[in-house]
Amino acid sequence: MPQDAYTLRHIARELDAALAGGKVNKIIQPSRDEIDILLYAGGKTRKLLLNTNASFARAIISDAPRTAPDTAPNFCMLLRKHLSGATLTGVKQEGFERILSFTFDCVNEFSRAERILYAEIMGKYSNLVLTENGIICGALKVSSLQENFKRVLFPGVRYAFPEKQDKADPSDLSALKERLAAFGGGDVAEFLFSNLAGLALPTCRQIAKKITGEHADAFGENAAKWAQRIQDFIFSDEISPAVERDGKGEAKDFYARFEGGTMYDSVLAAADAYYIERESKKDFSEKKRRLEGLLLSRRKKEEKKLALLCEREHACADMEKNRLYGELITANIYALHKGADACEVVNYYDESANTVRIPLEKTLDPAQNAQKYYKKYNKQKRTLAAIAPQKQEALSDLDYTESMLFSLARAENALDLAEIEEELRGTGLLPPIKSKGAKAQNIPFRTFTIGKFRIFAGRNNVQNDRLLREAAPSDIWLHTQKYHSSHVLIRTESRKLPNEVLLAAAEICAYFSDAKAGNKVPVDYCERRFVKKPPKAKAGFVNYTDYKTILVDPDRHAELET
């Protein structure tokens, strides 16, 4: 839900209680739309996160990790110049607007000044503006007179609040009563949203549900009563912060007052949990889409390369015919003469001794015509010899790319993407990154437990190789037959393997495969000692022998996952 004026009223109160008196220690700008201000307040360091992204605009306290760029952008440098070491004296909401003002007491060796940072939380119009004595020092998003004649946001210009909408201010009881008197019945939430300033539609639905019901007749003479009740709800200090979740358990919305959902101690905590989850989901989707684009582009190139090789191979389809023509001309050279455009000779390779017509070059004598066919045959023979390994390599590369696309399609969270990125860096599709500090720990396999046995499934090709390296010779290794799939391993510890454990592992293997949507999927299994990785083979590629096959229906067995 956008942080509307109703929600920001509670957020401003909580921010003021938590941060007032805090001293600015550090300011970073991790992205184009976000400023993070670290303050030492209440005996600990807190991070004030101010975001102006159209979809994630907010002002909250957050512990979400952020990375500062090597070079600070201009607005970040401006804030550091004017606010470093300053004391935050207070946070308040400007009227009943979607604007928070952060007042700083800025003292240095030579001067003292009060500066105000305005956070305008207004969807796509969100912005951060720093002022001193009402004059703009700088803005995150600058607009000049040429760009916006109604409101200029430029250093040296007096700061002015955005132009008010043609809606009633809920704090003005008479204006609120006048608007409600015009209600002719129907959807209360839609009416409130269209007529009251500073309220988002989800908030209006909460008000309608709590105060009047979702649908109502005209208020008429009762407009004053309903106006008072609505105003009391909006300006009450009562809160029950919660994150609303959908049927899949994913964050759908957050509210300052909500019955149900996941409850939190404060509106700030609910907002932070909601935005962290939504941003993580967005970042995951964007990263997955970017990696998929790289792999699809690579697959397209490999398919084009394979098509060209097949085309060249097809052009050599008449190789044996050229050899035959050369031999037949040579065998009948005594009966041929220069100047003929064709000859018809007996094909002594044919059991029926049928004749064959051979085209000739009039300008060449019989010997030269025979040499022409031999040269063409030898050239095609060399071409086929050169194409064969190239085609095999192209098929192998294409299959490997398909396996990476399979791993990417099965990725469910950021952990699943991390090693896929590493694998892509190994192939050169992503640039290598300079190692900073200790090497990151290995990402865990998908792990399942049934009885006293543990089952492991690789998330990608890199994990499939690691799973193989860490397995004991007597462990059972599984892979779908003729389908891309995760490598699955049953840790036997030299114990007899129950049939139900093998069946469950095979079903898990089939689930994490290209045959997930099918049934009766063939899954091969054997002891780890019969699985070999060829030298210099690509990640995830192995050869195996002494295997058996079991037919199963795919099943994730989420109840066994640990």
Residue, then its C-alpha position, 0 to 999 in steps of 0.5 A: m500500500p502507498q504510504d498515504a497521509y493516514t499511515l504517514r501520520h503514525i510513521a511520523r510519530e514513531l520516527d520522532a519517538a525513535l530518532a529525535g535527538g539522534k546524531v547523523n553519523k553517515i549518509i549513503q545513496p545505495s541507488r538512484d531513488e534511495i538515501d540512507i541516513l545512519l543516526y546514533a539515537g537511543g544508545k544505538t545506531r539506526k538507519l533512516l531509509l528514505n526511498t522515492n521509487a514510484s512503487f516502493a516510496r517510503a520513510i522508515i527505519s530499516d536494518a536491510p543491508r545496503t551497499a554504497p557505490d564507490t562514488a557518491p552521487n551529487f545529492c548524497m554529497l550535498l547531504r553529507k556537506h550540510l547534515s554530517g554531524a547534525t542532530l535530528t531535532g524532530v520529525k513531523q507530518e506537514g498538515f495532513e499531506r504525504i510529506l514528512s519534515f526532518t528538522f536538523d540542528c547543524v552546528n560547526e566551528f563557524s556557524r549554526a543553522e536549522r535545515i529541513l529535509y522534506a520527504e515527499i512520499m507521493g508515488k511517482y512524484s516522490n522526492l527529497v528536498l533539503t532546505e535552509n530558511g525555506i530556500i532549497c539547497g538541493a533536491l534528489k529530483v530537480s525540476s526547472l521552470q521550463e519543465n514545470f511552471k507550477r512548481v520549481l525544485f531548484p537550488g536557490v528557489r523558495y520551497a513550496f508544497p505541492e498544489k492541493q487536490d480538489k478534495a476535502d481535508p479530513s481534519d476540516l470537519s465542516a468540509l468533511k461533512e459537506r462532502l459526505a452530504a453529497f454521497g448518494g449511496g453505493d461504494v463507500a470506499e470509492f466515494l471516500f477515495s475520490n473526495l478525501a485528500g491524503l487517503a489511499l484506496p486500501t485505507c478507505r476500504q478499512i474505514a468503510k469496513k470499520i465505520t459504515g460498511e462497504h456499501a451504504d445508502a445516502f448519509g443525508e441528515n446523518a452526514a455530521k455523525w458519519a463525518q465525526r466517526i470517520q474523523d475520529f478513526i483517521f486521527s485516532d492513535e490506536i494502531s494494530p499494525a499488520v501485513e496482509r498475506d494472500g493465499k500463498g502466504e506472500a505479502k499483499d499489503f500492510y496497514a496501521r490498523f488491520e484485523g488478521g494477517t501477520m501482526y507487528d509491534s509498530v507501523l514501522a516494523a510492519a512497513d519494513a517487513y512488507y517492503i523488504e519482502r516485496e523488494s526481495k521478490k522484485d530483485f529476484s524476478e529482475k535478476k532471474r529475468r536478466l540471467e534468462g535473457l543472457l542464456l536465451s541469447r546464448r542459446k540463440k547463437e548456439e542454435k544459429k551456429l548449429a544450423l550453419l554447420c548442418e547447412r554445410e553438412h547438407a551441402c556435402a550430401d552429394m560427396e559420394k556421387n562426385r567420387l563415383y562420377g570421377e571414377l566412372i569418367t576415369a574408367n571410360i576416359y578412352a571413349l570420351h573426348k573434349g567438347a562434350d557436355a555430358c556422357e552416359v556410362v555404365n555404373y559398374y557399382d550397380e548390380s543391375a549395370n544401369t547407365v548413369r548420365i554425368p554432366l561435363e565441362k565442354t572446355l575441359d578434357p576427360a581427365q580434367n573433368a575427372q579431376k574436377y569431380y575428385k577435387k570436389y569430393n576431397k573438399q567435401k570430405r575435408t569439410l565433413a571431417a572438420i564439421a564433425p567435431q564442431k557439430q559435436e561441440a555445438l550440440s554439447d554447448l547447446d545441451y549445456t545451455e539448456s541445462m542452465l536454463f533448466s536450473l534457472a527455471r527451477a530457481e525459487n529464491a536468491l540462494d538458487l540464483a547465486e551459484i547460477e551467477e557463479e556458473l555464468r561467470g565461469t562461462g564468460l557470460l557474466p564478468p568476473i567479480k573481484s573477491k572482497g574478503a573471505k570466500a562466500q560459503n557454499i549454498p546448501f543443497r535441497t535436503f530431505t529426510i525420510g526415516k534415518f536417511r537423508i536425500f540431497a538434490g542439487r540446485n544447479n550444475v555447480q551444486n550437482d558437481r559438488l554433490l558428486r564430489e562429497a558423496a561416498p562410493s556406496d551412496i545412491w545417485l539418481h538422474t532422470q533418463k533423457y531429461h535435464s534434472s537435478h542430481v539427487l543423492i541418497r546418503t546410505e552410510s553403507r546401510k540397506l536402502p528401503n524401497e520407500v526411500l528409493l521411491a521418494a528420492a526418484e520422485i523428487c528427482a523427477y519433480f526437479s526435472d524437465a519432465k515435472a509435468g508428466n507421469k511415469v518418468p524414467v529415473d536411473y539410479c546406481e551407486r556413486r562409484f559407477v558415476k564418472k565425470p570426464p576430464k574437462a567436462k562441463a559442470g553437471f556432465v557425467n557418465y554412469t554405468d551399472y544402473k537400474t531404472i524406475l518409473v515414478d510420478p513427480d513429487r516434491h515431497a515438501e513434507l520431507e524437506t528440511 
